[in-house]
């Protein structure tokens, strides 16, 4: 266990190091051209478009794929705070730790 994140022991990651120098997630807006030539913009947009259609989002939808649940929680709470500054956040003691740390 490392900082609350489960880590498998005994795995040799050396064969993967050459791939780890590239990000597997877009750094920025997947709907805007990036400066980094190696990026998953097309794949990211396909996933976002899939969910936009699934949830019947308006035509001018936007989105991005997070690196994990913590980033998703923090970004979701950030957007909620920006859109609804007087809103109250309710959560239980079983809620992921990122929610209480993100509310500021």
N, C-alpha and C positions, 0 to 999 in steps of 0.2 A: 504494500500500500504506500503510495507516494502522494502526500498532500490530499488525501481523501480520494485519489483516483486509483482504481485498481490497475496494477501493472503485472504483466506476466513475467515470471522470472525464467531464466534459462533459455531464452530465445536469442539466437544470433541474428541481429538485424543488419550485419555488415553487407550481405548481398543486396540489400535495399537502399543503401546509402546513396547510390547514384541517382535514385529516383526522388529521394527526400530533399534534394536541393530545389525541386520545383514545387510550387504550391498546387494543391489539388482543388483549391477553391478560389473563386474570383476575388481579387482585391479591389472592390469598388462596385459600381453599378453595372450589372450584366447587360443593360440596355444601352450603354454608352461605350464607344470604342475605348479600349484601354491602351496603355503604353507598353504593357508587358505582352510580348507576342505569344507566349505559351500560356493559354488560359482556357477555361472550360465555358466561355460565354454561351456558345451554342447549346451545349448540354444543359447549362443552368437555365437558360430561357425556355427550353423544352419542358423542363420540370415545372417551372413557374407557370407556364402556359397551361400545362395539364391541370394543375390545381386551380388555376383561375377559371378554367372551363368547368371543372368539377363543382366548384362553389359558386358558379354563375357570377363571377366578378364583372364589374363594368368594363367596357372596352379599354379604358385608360388605366388598367391595373398596373401595378409595379410590385416588385418583390426581389428577394435575394435568398440564397441558401446559406444558412449559418454553418459554422464549424461544429455546432453541437447544441445541446439543450440549454446550457448556461447562456450562450450568446443569444439564442432565440428568446429566452425569458427576459434578458436585459434589454434587447432591442424592442420587444413587445411592450414592456413597461415604459420604455423611453417614448415610444410613439403614443401610448395611452396618455402619458403625462403631458406631451405636447398638444395633443388633440383635446384632452379633457383635464385642464389644469386644476379644477376644483373637485375632481373625482376622488373617491376613497378606495384604497386597495385593501381587499379582504383576503386573508390566507391563513391556513392552519399551521400548526407546528410540524405537520407532515410534509409541508411544501418544500420543494427544493431550496437549498440555502441561497441560491442566486436571487431568489425573489426578495428576501428580506434585505440582502445587501444592495440590490439594485434600486430599491425605493428611496434610498438616500437618507 
